[in-house]
Amino acid sequence: MTQLLKSREAILTGAILVLIALISTRYPGFAAPGNLANVFNDTAPLILLALGQMIVILTKCIDLSVAANLALTGMVVAMLNTVAPGVPVAIIILIALALGALMGAANGLLVWKLSIPPIVVTLGTMTIFRGIIFLISDGAWVNAHEMSAPFKDFPRHVLLGLPTLSWIAILAVLAFFVLTTRTALGRAFFAVGGNPHASVYTGINVGRTQFWAYVISGTLAGLTGYLWVARYAVAYVDIAGGFELDVVAACVIGGVSIAGGSGSVIGALLGAIFLGVVKNALPVVNISPFWQLAISGTAIIVAIAFNARASRVPGRVILKRAEHAA
């Protein structure tokens, strides 16, 4: 029981419940089941991207291009829908997955084969992807009236009380839980981030493992790109601008170590939900949404400081004992 109370997941769950309770004192309807379901649905894109980012961070890398990947994929499928509205939604989703995976693979290859630092690679591709959006769209928007009804309806379709978008996020959480706890690839993600040198001696290809982490992250970003533009019925150059900060914040708040090798699916999920509750609570408590970035940045710093303190080794005490024994 003591270990449970000290776990990051338990602490974060408690913080979310306390936050919801405090908001409910100002706006009682916030804690209503229907409203909480809406909050979860609003947070679903962040959950999807946080899961992919978690895999990348586990391997001691980072992907700052996820929001740009989302935006480019969303623009491509939105433009495709305007010129060929008869293309089935299933084909649209496959195209989004493939395009997202391709962009993720580009990141992975640059990190793997050219040994370029991940932050440099993904900052560069983030800019490239945003530039491509402007080139293919000429800065124009794709609006709701230009999209077909099936294209827009898929993520909004309600099943058992929840929209399809929410169910996709739930299924992704379950799939990633199995991936990280029951598969060799999942164990390799932790091993590579925890000790890349030792991983080589156990037969794990560090670069290839990081490559697949980027492919998975990119694939989820591509899927989220379609779901985003379909749900909000709009696509434009700056879509999801700055969203990569929220994605990283969700992972770090959830206990995913920025140094790699440590983290959990449940932690990333709770980190995303925490930010989702904060985002939805800001209008209720009359705080400008522009404070969200400041809150996310502060949360990242606090979480990293918490992680560093928790993993600190008391080297000075060991040294004193060794000197005393001598």
Phi and psi in degrees as a GROMACS rama.xvg file:
@    title "Ramachandran Plot"
@    xaxis  label "Phi"
@    yaxis  label "Psi"
@TYPE xy
-61.9478  -41.4303  THR-2
-64.3021  -37.9479  GLN-3
-63.0399  -42.7822  LEU-4
-67.9616  -25.3222  LEU-5
-89.1043  -10.3619  LYS-6
-69.7974  148.527  SER-7
-60.683  -40.2399  ARG-8
-62.7695  -41.7083  GLU-9
-67.1041  -42.0688  ALA-10
-62.6215  -43.6619  ILE-11
-68.3189  -37.8403  LEU-12
-61.4374  -43.8615  THR-13
-62.2092  -40.7076  GLY-14
-63.6042  -38.8887  ALA-15
-65.2425  -44.2936  ILE-16
-64.3455  -41.4173  LEU-17
-63.9229  -41.8409  VAL-18
-62.014  -43.6931  LEU-19
-63.8355  -40.3234  ILE-20
-64.0081  -41.2317  ALA-21
-66.0202  -41.0911  LEU-22
-65.7744  -36.264  ILE-23
-66.2083  -23.409  SER-24
-68.3694  -25.8794  THR-25
-92.3544  -36.094  ARG-26
-140.385  91.3794  TYR-27
-55.4459  -30.1851  PRO-28
-70.6032  -9.9457  GLY-29
-64.7502  -34.9213  PHE-30
-86.5789  2.07323  ALA-31
-64.3081  142.549  ALA-32
-53.2795  -41.2339  PRO-33
-63.253  -40.7714  GLY-34
-70.4114  -38.7888  ASN-35
-64.7331  -34.0332  LEU-36
-65.0631  -37.7181  ALA-37
-67.0719  -38.53  ASN-38
-62.6332  -43.3617  VAL-39
-63.2371  -40.8533  PHE-40
-65.3396  -39.4023  ASN-41
-63.4132  -30.4907  ASP-42
-87.4262  -11.9426  THR-43
-53.4864  -44.7102  ALA-44
-60.1855  -39.2491  PRO-45
-65.3487  -39.2151  LEU-46
-61.4013  -45.3932  ILE-47
-60.9088  -46.604  LEU-48
-69.5573  -35.2954  LEU-49
-65.5092  -35.5305  ALA-50
-62.8295  -45.7803  LEU-51
-65.4924  -41.6938  GLY-52
-64.0684  -36.8514  GLN-53
-58.9457  -43.8649  MET-54
-61.0064  -42.5651  ILE-55
-65.5724  -46.1161  VAL-56
-65.1738  -33.8763  ILE-57
-57.3667  -31.8399  LEU-58
-89.4776  15.8869  THR-59
70.4631  31.0917  LYS-60
-125.117  -175.328  CYS-61
-152.742  149.883  ILE-62
-125.246  99.8341  ASP-63
-89.9056  3.74147  LEU-64
-100.704  5.21391  SER-65
-61.679  -41.3834  VAL-66
-68.7853  -37.3013  ALA-67
-68.6486  -37.0259  ALA-68
-60.1721  -48.098  ASN-69
-55.3059  -46.6439  LEU-70
-66.3577  -44.1947  ALA-71
-66.2355  -45.3913  LEU-72
-62.1165  -43.3703  THR-73
-60.8582  -41.7497  GLY-74
-65.8091  -41.9093  MET-75
-62.0567  -48.8087  VAL-76
-70.3097  -31.3773  VAL-77
-66.891  -43.3566  ALA-78
-67.002  -37.195  MET-79
-62.1425  -39.9665  LEU-80
-66.1532  -32.4777  ASN-81
-70.8836  -35.3714  THR-82
-88.9638  -23.025  VAL-83
-138.643  71.258  ALA-84
-64.8361  -14.7062  PRO-85
-83.5641  -5.35259  GLY-86
-65.7806  127.017  VAL-87
-60.3443  150.914  PRO-88
-60.7851  -35.2283  VAL-89
-59.7222  -40.0408  ALA-90
-68.7187  -39.9458  ILE-91
-58.2869  -44.2028  ILE-92
-64.5757  -41.5536  ILE-93
-62.4696  -40.2485  LEU-94
-63.9015  -42.7244  ILE-95
-62.6547  -43.3891  ALA-96
-62.5014  -44.3708  LEU-97
-66.8509  -42.5989  ALA-98
-66.2914  -42.5666  LEU-99
-62.8572  -42.6996  GLY-100
-63.3577  -37.3204  ALA-101
-63.3392  -43.8863  LEU-102
-67.8156  -36.9742  MET-103
-64.8853  -39.3792  GLY-104
-64.252  -36.3605  ALA-105
-61.321  -43.7863  ALA-106
-61.1182  -47.1468  ASN-107
-62.788  -39.777  GLY-108
-66.8597  -40.2366  LEU-109
-64.8106  -38.7084  LEU-110
-71.5506  -41.3217  VAL-111
-75.0332  -55.8817  TRP-112
-82.867  -31.9869  LYS-113
-104.525  -4.88166  LEU-114
55.4271  36.0528  SER-115
-82.767  137.461  ILE-116
-53.2344  133.305  PRO-117
-53.6901  -38.9656  PRO-118
-66.4555  -33.9489  ILE-119
-70.911  -44.3467  VAL-120
-58.9797  -51.0342  VAL-121
-75.9849  -26.3459  THR-122
-65.2741  -40.5487  LEU-123
-66.8973  -47.3952  GLY-124
-68.6296  -31.2759  THR-125
-57.1921  -45.7078  MET-126
-67.8288  -40.1411  THR-127
-63.0542  -46.9988  ILE-128
-61.2526  -42.0482  PHE-129
-64.1428  -38.9778  ARG-130
-64.8312  -38.9233  GLY-131
-63.7276  -37.5104  ILE-132
-57.3676  -45.361  ILE-133
-65.2919  -38.8218  PHE-134
-65.3211  -43.4025  LEU-135
-79.6243  -24.0699  ILE-136
-103.548  -12.2421  SER-137
56.8745  30.6902  ASP-138
78.9124  0.784082  GLY-139
-82.7546  156.89  ALA-140
-94.2538  154.847  TRP-141
-110.375  115.523  VAL-142
-100.756  173.253  ASN-143
-58.5622  -41.5383  ALA-144
-68.8829  -14.1363  HIS-145
-90.7824  -10.627  GLU-146
-96.726  146.556  MET-147
-75.118  157.143  SER-148
-62.0673  -46.0147  ALA-149
-61.0664  -36.3309  PRO-150
-59.4937  -42.7924  PHE-151
-81.9156  -27.978  LYS-152
-80.517  -25.3154  ASP-153
-55.8074  -54.4109  PHE-154
-70.4945  -14.4922  PRO-155
-94.943  -12.7842  ARG-156
-61.1394  128.868  HIS-157
-93.3588  128.604  VAL-158
-131.053  120.907  LEU-159
53.9823  39.2839  LEU-160
87.8953  -6.19314  GLY-161
-125.726  143.408  LEU-162
-66.7849  159.352  PRO-163
-56.5092  -36.6819  THR-164
-56.8472  -42.8477  LEU-165
-66.2911  -41.1942  SER-166
-65.1038  -36.0223  TRP-167
-63.4673  -41.6751  ILE-168
-63.2888  -41.5538  ALA-169
-63.5644  -45.833  ILE-170
-63.3025  -37.1804  LEU-171
-64.6331  -40.811  ALA-172
-60.413  -45.7504  VAL-173
-63.3871  -43.0186  LEU-174
-63.989  -41.2385  ALA-175
-73.1252  -28.9762  PHE-176
-64.402  -43.6016  PHE-177
-65.3313  -43.2161  VAL-178
-58.1773  -45.4069  LEU-179
-82.3245  -18.601  THR-180
-113.115  -15.6186  THR-181
-127.201  3.58011  ARG-182
-124.575  155.52  THR-183
-64.8563  -37.9282  ALA-184
-63.5987  -41.9104  LEU-185
-61.2316  -42.6886  GLY-186
-66.1096  -32.4653  ARG-187
-66.3679  -35.0767  ALA-188
-58.322  -46.2153  PHE-189
-67.2083  -41.6652  PHE-190
-64.5887  -43.5823  ALA-191
-63.4076  -41.8399  VAL-192
-75.0576  -33.279  GLY-193
-73.5952  -44.0071  GLY-194
-157.092  87.2885  ASN-195
-61.4132  -33.2349  PRO-196
-68.3999  -44.7409  HIS-197
-66.1722  -31.9952  ALA-198
-61.4272  -36.819  SER-199
-60.7514  -40.7756  VAL-200
-70.9599  -19.5722  TYR-201
-92.0598  4.40464  THR-202
92.6333  9.28556  GLY-203
-88.6926  129.253  ILE-204
-85.0911  108.412  ASN-205
-61.4831  -48.9879  VAL-206
-62.2104  -42.1646  GLY-207
-65.9486  -39.0628  ARG-208
-63.4496  -42.5823  THR-209
-64.5708  -37.6025  GLN-210
-57.9277  -47.5062  PHE-211
-68.0166  -29.9655  TRP-212
-62.719  -42.6308  ALA-213
-67.6951  -36.9419  TYR-214
-63.0334  -44.3091  VAL-215
-63.3758  -44.6978  ILE-216
-61.1303  -44.3957  SER-217
-64.8509  -38.1634  GLY-218
-62.5907  -44.168  THR-219
-65.2224  -37.6876  LEU-220
-64.1087  -39.8102  ALA-221
-63.7052  -45.2064  GLY-222
-59.6392  -44.4304  LEU-223
-64.701  -31.0513  THR-224
-59.4334  -46.7872  GLY-225
-64.5799  -47.3318  TYR-226
-60.3358  -36.7719  LEU-227
-65.4249  -54.1307  TRP-228
-69.1209  -30.7886  VAL-229
-71.7503  -40.2709  ALA-230
-69.7413  -44.9425  ARG-231
-89.3755  -6.85962  TYR-232
55.1881  43.411  ALA-233
-160.781  145.018  VAL-234
-138.102  134.052  ALA-235
-154.303  173.016  TYR-236
-60.3481  -44.9863  VAL-237
-93.8785  21.894  ASP-238
-58.7535  136.54  ILE-239
58.3852  30.9844  ALA-240
-61.9293  127.534  GLY-241
78.8216  1.32915  GLY-242
-67.8467  -22.239  PHE-243
-62.0345  -28.3  GLU-244
-65.6433  -42.6483  LEU-245
-63.0723  -37.8008  ASP-246
-64.0371  -48.0224  VAL-247
-63.629  -41.4178  VAL-248
-60.5756  -42.2935  ALA-249
-59.8345  -41.9778  ALA-250
-66.5515  -48.4034  CYS-251
-66.731  -42.6979  VAL-252
-60.808  -34.6673  ILE-253
-78.3872  3.75811  GLY-254
93.1732  9.07773  GLY-255
-76.6556  118.005  VAL-256
-70.2085  127.17  SER-257
-66.9363  -15.9934  ILE-258
-84.4155  -5.0679  ALA-259
91.1552  160.752  GLY-260
82.5976  -4.16579  GLY-261
-142.316  132.917  SER-262
157.243  172.705  GLY-263
-149.349  156.904  SER-264
-63.7146  -42.8939  VAL-265
-62.6456  -39.3381  ILE-266
-62.5269  -45.8281  GLY-267
-62.6068  -39.7937  ALA-268
-61.0756  -48.3179  LEU-269
-66.6326  -36.8842  LEU-270
-61.32  -41.7623  GLY-271
-66.3201  -42.1756  ALA-272
-64.2957  -39.9455  ILE-273
-57.4338  -48.6079  PHE-274
-66.775  -34.8586  LEU-275
-63.858  -40.6909  GLY-276
-65.2025  -43.129  VAL-277
-60.3252  -45.6686  VAL-278
-61.3932  -43.7406  LYS-279
-74.6763  -21.6447  ASN-280
-82.7391  -23.3431  ALA-281
-56.1654  -47.9585  LEU-282
-64.1398  -31.3655  PRO-283
-66.1324  -39.9516  VAL-284
-95.7731  16.1956  VAL-285
60.0512  41.0036  ASN-286
-109.818  134.805  ILE-287
-60.4553  135.44  SER-288
-58.7198  -20.4898  PRO-289
-66.508  -15.8852  PHE-290
-75.0224  -10.6334  TRP-291
-59.7052  -41.5924  GLN-292
-63.0439  -42.2767  LEU-293
-63.323  -40.4716  ALA-294
-65.7319  -42.609  ILE-295
-62.5613  -44.4853  SER-296
-63.0473  -42.6862  GLY-297
-63.5513  -40.7585  THR-298
-63.1698  -38.511  ALA-299
-61.5733  -47.6612  ILE-300
-62.5939  -45.6016  ILE-301
-63.3513  -42.7133  VAL-302
-66.4297  -41.4243  ALA-303
-63.8442  -41.6068  ILE-304
-62.5328  -39.9352  ALA-305
-64.0323  -44.7741  PHE-306
-63.1112  -42.4121  ASN-307
-64.579  -39.6768  ALA-308
-68.3099  -38.2931  ARG-309
-69.3959  -30.8969  ALA-310
-99.4563  5.20906  SER-311
-68.8502  134.613  ARG-312
-96.0863  128.824  VAL-313
-76.0862  69.8266  PRO-314
-64.5346  -34.4669  GLY-315
-65.4783  -38.0255  ARG-316
-64.7268  -42.1332  VAL-317
-61.5957  -40.9665  ILE-318
-63.426  -42.183  LEU-319
-63.4402  -40.4471  LYS-320
-64.6477  -40.1268  ARG-321
-65.0456  -40.5631  ALA-322
-66.3522  -39.4052  GLU-323
-65.6762  -38.8957  HIS-324
-67.1799  -34.7428  ALA-325
